[in-house]
Amino acid sequence: MSLVLGIETSCDETAASVVRSGRHGDGPGEIVSNIVRSQIADHAPFGGVVPEIAARAHLQTLDGIIERAMAEAEATFQDLDAIAVTSGPGLAGGLIVGTMTARAIAAVHSKPLFTINHLEGHALTARLTDGVAFPYLLLLVSGGHTQILLVRGVGDYERWATTIDDALGEAFDKTAKLLGLPYPGGPQVEKAARKGDPKAFDFPRPLGGRETLDMSFSGLKTAVRKAALAEPERVDDICASFQTAVGDVLADRLTRAFERFKQEYSRPAALIVAGGVAANAYLRARLQTITQGKDWRWIAPPPNLCTDNAAMIAWAGVERLAANSIIEDEGIRPRWPLDPDAAQRLGSGKKGAKA
């Protein structure tokens, strides 16, 4: 059983966690401590994350967050088997703060250092919580990424689909801004949608009916803008209709992805939903319905493990340690795809294709 300290500073959460492996070196594992300091209040006056403010906040608070995580775990640095830190993708300033701190701890205490892809942390979280076996499907939905991936093993990922324009979390945030909702936008859209009529507006389901797993959300965002200009008082109905359209798009693509998985593996698929948008209660329930009555397995980590956290980074370190797979420390990587060999998609979404 190994004990790993994880550090996460890729965006606007400063986090540290200590995680213990399962008895056989794989999942499920045990989260011994998990401390997250949100910066929402720091960025709210600006309506979004300001990179310079985020980096400064990480620098001011990270040492204390690590101390709290170690104290809660009742562990010393000598008790650790490794250090794991997010080195990309993310905001450069925050990544520098986390990686430099992790390097210092690893060097002083002679511990191996695992530089972790933030997306890999999301991809492997279900093995921490549920011990799910490889291979499985991953729907990764966050502020910067919307992808369907095949997860064959640690470090072995194949991207099956991406967004060709806006990431889903970005679409939620832009919808919130169009409607005058406060920051952070995604949870505010979900909250308003609970009071609205999901059938009030017939918003488009982008790329619907096409033989593709790729997604697009810019057209849906444009439809929301037109509705907001025409009937600005119907915020709740617009949010409910927007969220329903998103759920339909994801359900359609994942149903197709399930069939592809079954053809390639001749076995039922397990679907893991991860990333910040996976904390959305409506989408979690909507996607779970597509597996009902079928031999598909649906898994979504608890909401606090969908948003940015260090437990998933520590767990990725546990997995890398068990596989004896250390990624060479090449410094921070603000852009770091899980599947670097995936072809770019046509369309305006170059950032979605490269991220």
C-alpha positions as CSV (number, residue, x, y, z in Angstrom):
1,M,0.0,0.0,0.0
2,S,1.5,3.3,-1.1
3,L,0.9,6.9,0.2
4,V,1.1,9.8,-2.2
5,L,0.8,13.6,-1.7
6,G,-1.0,15.3,-4.6
7,I,-0.8,19.0,-5.4
8,E,-3.2,20.8,-7.8
9,T,-2.9,24.5,-8.9
10,S,-3.8,24.4,-12.6
11,C,-6.6,27.1,-12.4
12,D,-8.5,28.7,-9.5
13,E,-8.4,26.0,-6.8
14,T,-5.4,25.6,-4.5
15,A,-5.5,22.0,-3.4
16,A,-3.5,19.3,-1.7
17,S,-4.5,15.7,-0.8
18,V,-3.0,12.5,0.6
19,V,-4.3,9.3,-0.9
20,R,-3.5,5.7,-0.1
21,S,-3.6,2.9,-2.6
22,G,-5.8,-0.2,-2.4
23,R,-4.2,-3.3,-0.9
24,H,-3.5,-4.7,-4.4
25,G,-2.0,-1.5,-5.8
26,D,-5.1,-0.5,-7.7
27,G,-8.6,0.8,-6.9
28,P,-10.5,1.6,-5.0
29,G,-8.2,3.7,-2.9
30,E,-8.6,5.8,0.3
31,I,-8.6,9.6,0.4
32,V,-6.8,10.3,3.7
33,S,-7.1,14.1,3.4
34,N,-8.4,16.4,0.7
35,I,-8.1,20.2,1.2
36,V,-9.3,22.6,-1.5
37,R,-9.2,26.4,-1.2
38,S,-11.5,28.0,-3.8
39,Q,-10.7,31.4,-5.3
40,I,-14.3,32.2,-6.4
41,A,-14.4,35.3,-4.2
42,D,-11.1,36.5,-5.6
43,H,-12.3,36.4,-9.2
44,A,-16.0,37.2,-8.8
45,P,-15.6,41.0,-9.2
46,F,-14.0,40.4,-12.6
47,G,-16.6,37.8,-13.9
48,G,-14.0,35.2,-14.6
49,V,-10.6,33.8,-13.7
50,V,-7.8,36.4,-13.8
51,P,-4.5,34.4,-14.3
52,E,-2.3,36.9,-12.3
53,I,-4.7,36.9,-9.3
54,A,-4.9,33.1,-9.5
55,A,-1.1,32.6,-9.4
56,R,-0.7,35.1,-6.6
57,A,-3.3,33.3,-4.5
58,H,-1.6,29.9,-5.1
59,L,1.7,31.4,-4.0
60,Q,0.2,32.8,-0.8
61,T,-1.8,29.8,0.3
62,L,-0.2,26.6,-1.1
63,D,2.2,26.0,1.7
64,G,-0.6,26.2,4.3
65,I,-2.9,23.9,2.3
66,I,-0.1,21.3,2.1
67,E,0.5,21.6,5.8
68,R,-3.3,21.1,6.5
69,A,-3.4,18.1,4.2
70,M,-0.4,16.4,5.9
71,A,-1.7,17.2,9.4
72,E,-5.2,15.8,8.6
73,A,-3.5,12.6,7.2
74,E,-1.4,12.4,10.3
75,A,1.6,11.8,8.0
76,T,5.1,13.2,7.6
77,F,6.9,13.7,4.3
78,Q,9.0,10.7,5.2
79,D,5.9,8.6,5.3
80,L,5.1,9.4,1.7
81,D,6.1,7.1,-1.2
82,A,5.8,9.8,-3.8
83,I,4.8,13.3,-4.7
84,A,2.4,14.0,-7.6
85,V,1.7,17.4,-9.1
86,T,-0.3,18.8,-11.9
87,S,2.1,20.2,-14.5
88,G,-0.5,20.8,-17.2
89,P,-2.8,21.7,-18.9
90,G,-3.7,25.0,-17.2
91,L,-2.7,28.5,-16.4
92,A,1.1,28.9,-16.6
93,G,1.4,30.9,-13.4
94,G,-0.5,28.5,-11.2
95,L,1.3,25.5,-12.8
96,I,4.7,27.1,-11.9
97,V,3.7,27.6,-8.3
98,G,2.6,23.9,-7.9
99,T,5.4,22.3,-9.7
100,M,8.2,24.3,-8.1
101,T,6.7,23.5,-4.6
102,A,6.5,19.8,-5.5
103,R,10.0,19.7,-6.8
104,A,11.3,21.2,-3.6
105,I,9.5,18.7,-1.4
106,A,10.6,15.8,-3.5
107,A,14.2,16.9,-3.6
108,V,14.5,17.7,0.1
109,H,12.9,14.4,1.2
110,S,14.3,12.2,-1.6
111,K,10.9,11.1,-3.0
112,P,10.0,10.3,-6.6
113,L,8.1,13.1,-8.3
114,F,5.2,12.4,-10.7
115,T,4.2,15.2,-13.0
116,I,0.6,14.6,-13.8
117,N,-1.7,15.6,-16.7
118,H,-4.7,17.2,-15.1
119,L,-6.9,15.4,-17.5
120,E,-5.4,12.1,-16.5
121,G,-6.5,12.9,-13.0
122,H,-10.1,13.2,-14.1
123,A,-9.7,10.1,-16.3
124,L,-8.6,7.9,-13.5
125,T,-10.8,9.2,-10.6
126,A,-13.4,6.4,-11.1
127,R,-10.7,3.9,-10.3
128,L,-10.0,5.7,-7.0
129,T,-13.7,5.7,-6.1
130,D,-15.1,2.6,-7.7
131,G,-12.1,0.4,-8.8
132,V,-13.5,0.3,-12.4
133,A,-11.4,-2.0,-14.6
134,F,-9.8,-1.0,-17.9
135,P,-10.9,-0.4,-20.7
136,Y,-13.7,2.1,-20.3
137,L,-15.3,5.1,-21.9
138,L,-14.7,8.6,-20.5
139,L,-16.8,11.7,-21.1
140,L,-14.6,14.6,-20.0
141,V,-16.6,17.8,-19.7
142,S,-15.1,20.9,-18.2
143,G,-14.5,24.6,-18.8
144,G,-11.8,23.9,-21.3
145,H,-12.5,20.4,-22.6
146,T,-15.3,18.3,-24.0
147,Q,-14.1,14.9,-25.2
148,I,-15.1,11.3,-25.4
149,L,-12.1,9.1,-24.8
150,L,-11.3,5.4,-24.7
151,V,-9.2,4.7,-21.6
152,R,-7.2,1.5,-22.2
153,G,-4.9,1.9,-19.2
154,V,-2.6,4.3,-17.4
155,G,-1.1,6.6,-20.0
156,D,-3.0,4.9,-22.8
157,Y,-5.8,7.1,-24.1
158,E,-7.6,7.4,-27.5
159,R,-9.7,10.4,-28.2
160,W,-12.9,9.4,-30.1
161,A,-14.5,12.8,-30.1
162,T,-14.1,16.5,-29.2
163,T,-15.9,19.8,-29.5
164,I,-15.2,21.6,-32.7
165,D,-15.8,25.0,-31.0
166,D,-16.8,25.9,-27.4
167,A,-16.1,23.5,-24.6
168,L,-19.3,22.7,-22.6
169,G,-18.2,24.4,-19.5
170,E,-17.4,27.5,-21.6
171,A,-20.9,27.3,-23.2
172,F,-22.5,27.3,-19.7
173,D,-20.4,30.2,-18.6
174,K,-21.1,32.3,-21.7
175,T,-24.9,31.5,-21.4
176,A,-24.8,32.8,-17.8
177,K,-23.1,36.0,-19.0
178,L,-25.6,36.5,-21.8
179,L,-28.4,36.2,-19.2
180,G,-26.8,38.4,-16.6
181,L,-26.2,35.7,-14.1
182,P,-23.4,36.0,-11.6
183,Y,-20.0,34.2,-11.6
184,P,-19.4,31.3,-11.6
185,G,-21.9,30.8,-14.4
186,G,-22.3,27.1,-14.7
187,P,-23.9,26.5,-11.3
188,Q,-26.1,29.6,-11.7
189,V,-27.5,28.2,-15.0
190,E,-28.2,24.9,-13.3
191,K,-30.0,26.7,-10.4
192,A,-32.1,28.8,-12.7
193,A,-33.0,25.8,-14.9
194,R,-34.7,24.1,-11.9
195,K,-37.3,26.8,-12.0
196,G,-37.8,26.9,-15.7
197,D,-39.7,25.0,-18.4
198,P,-37.3,22.7,-20.4
199,K,-39.7,22.8,-23.4
200,A,-40.2,26.5,-23.5
201,F,-37.6,27.1,-26.3
202,D,-36.9,24.7,-29.1
203,F,-33.1,25.2,-29.2
204,P,-31.0,23.3,-31.8
205,R,-29.2,20.1,-31.1
206,P,-25.9,20.8,-33.0
207,L,-24.7,18.1,-35.4
208,G,-27.8,16.1,-34.7
209,G,-28.4,13.2,-37.0
210,R,-24.9,13.2,-38.4
211,E,-22.6,10.2,-38.2
212,T,-20.1,11.8,-35.9
213,L,-19.2,11.6,-32.2
214,D,-17.9,15.2,-32.3
215,M,-19.8,18.0,-30.6
216,S,-20.5,21.7,-31.2
217,F,-22.0,24.3,-28.8
218,S,-21.4,27.7,-30.5
219,G,-24.7,27.5,-32.4
220,L,-26.6,26.6,-29.3
221,K,-25.0,29.6,-27.6
222,T,-26.1,31.8,-30.5
223,A,-29.7,30.5,-30.1
224,V,-29.6,31.4,-26.4
225,R,-28.5,34.9,-27.3
226,K,-31.4,35.4,-29.7
227,A,-33.9,34.2,-27.1
228,A,-32.4,36.4,-24.4
229,L,-32.7,39.5,-26.7
230,A,-36.2,38.6,-27.6
231,E,-37.5,37.6,-24.2
232,P,-35.0,38.8,-21.5
233,E,-37.4,38.2,-18.7
234,R,-37.6,34.4,-19.3
235,V,-34.2,33.5,-17.8
236,D,-35.3,30.4,-16.0
237,D,-37.0,29.0,-19.2
238,I,-34.0,29.8,-21.3
239,C,-31.6,28.0,-18.9
240,A,-33.9,24.9,-18.6
241,S,-34.2,24.7,-22.4
242,F,-30.5,25.2,-22.9
243,Q,-29.6,22.5,-20.3
244,T,-32.1,20.1,-21.9
245,A,-30.6,20.6,-25.4
246,V,-27.1,19.9,-23.9
247,G,-28.4,16.7,-22.3
248,D,-29.9,15.5,-25.6
249,V,-26.6,16.2,-27.5
250,L,-24.5,14.3,-25.0
251,A,-27.0,11.4,-24.8
252,D,-27.0,11.0,-28.6
253,R,-23.2,11.0,-28.8
254,L,-22.7,8.6,-25.9
255,T,-25.2,6.2,-27.3
256,R,-23.2,6.0,-30.5
257,A,-20.0,5.7,-28.5
258,F,-21.4,2.8,-26.6
259,E,-22.2,1.0,-29.8
260,R,-18.7,1.6,-31.1
261,F,-17.2,0.3,-27.9
262,K,-19.3,-2.9,-28.1
263,Q,-18.2,-3.5,-31.7
264,E,-14.5,-3.2,-30.8
265,Y,-14.6,-5.1,-27.5
266,S,-17.6,-7.4,-27.8
267,R,-18.4,-6.6,-24.1
268,P,-20.6,-4.1,-22.2
269,A,-19.2,-0.6,-21.8
270,A,-18.5,1.3,-18.6
271,L,-19.0,5.1,-19.0
272,I,-17.2,7.4,-16.7
273,V,-18.4,11.0,-16.6
274,A,-15.7,13.4,-15.2
275,G,-14.7,17.1,-15.1
276,G,-16.3,20.2,-13.6
277,V,-19.5,20.0,-15.7
278,A,-20.1,16.4,-14.4
279,A,-21.1,18.0,-11.1
280,N,-24.3,19.2,-12.8
281,A,-27.1,17.2,-11.2
282,Y,-29.4,17.4,-14.2
283,L,-26.8,16.1,-16.7
284,R,-25.7,13.3,-14.3
285,A,-29.3,12.1,-14.1
286,R,-29.9,12.6,-17.8
287,L,-26.9,10.6,-18.8
288,Q,-27.6,7.9,-16.3
289,T,-31.0,7.2,-18.0
290,I,-29.3,6.1,-21.3
291,T,-27.8,3.2,-19.5
292,Q,-31.0,2.0,-17.8
293,G,-32.3,-1.3,-19.1
294,K,-29.0,-2.0,-20.8
295,D,-25.8,-3.9,-19.8
296,W,-23.9,-0.6,-19.6
297,R,-22.3,0.6,-16.5
298,W,-22.5,4.3,-15.6
299,I,-20.2,5.9,-13.0
300,A,-19.8,9.5,-12.0
301,P,-17.5,10.4,-9.1
302,P,-19.0,12.5,-6.2
303,P,-19.4,16.2,-7.3
304,N,-16.4,17.3,-5.1
305,L,-14.2,14.9,-7.1
306,C,-15.5,16.2,-10.5
307,T,-14.4,19.7,-9.9
308,D,-10.6,20.5,-9.6
309,N,-9.1,18.7,-6.6
310,A,-5.7,17.2,-5.5
311,A,-7.1,13.7,-4.6
312,M,-7.4,12.8,-8.3
313,I,-3.8,14.0,-8.9
314,A,-2.5,12.0,-5.9
315,W,-4.4,9.0,-7.2
316,A,-2.9,9.4,-10.7
317,G,0.5,9.3,-8.8
318,V,-0.5,6.1,-7.1
319,E,-1.4,4.6,-10.5
320,R,1.9,5.8,-12.0
321,L,3.9,4.5,-9.1
322,A,2.2,1.0,-9.3
323,A,3.0,0.9,-13.1
324,N,6.5,2.2,-12.5
325,S,5.7,4.9,-15.1
326,I,7.3,8.3,-14.4
327,I,6.7,11.0,-17.0
328,E,9.9,13.0,-17.6
329,D,9.7,16.4,-15.9
330,E,9.8,18.7,-18.9
331,G,8.4,21.7,-16.9
332,I,4.9,23.0,-17.1
333,R,2.7,22.3,-20.1
334,P,-0.1,24.8,-20.4
335,R,-1.4,22.7,-23.4
336,W,-1.1,18.9,-22.9
337,P,-3.5,16.6,-24.6
338,L,-4.3,13.2,-23.3
339,D,-4.1,11.8,-26.8
340,P,-1.3,13.8,-28.6
341,D,-1.7,11.7,-31.8
342,A,-5.3,12.5,-32.3
343,A,-6.0,14.3,-35.6
344,Q,-7.3,17.9,-35.5
345,R,-11.0,18.3,-36.2
346,L,-12.3,20.5,-39.0
347,G,-14.1,23.6,-37.9
348,S,-13.4,26.7,-35.8
349,G,-12.5,24.8,-32.7
350,K,-8.7,24.5,-33.0
351,K,-8.3,25.0,-29.2
352,G,-10.8,22.2,-28.6
353,A,-8.9,19.9,-30.9
354,K,-5.5,20.7,-29.5
355,A,-6.1,21.0,-25.8
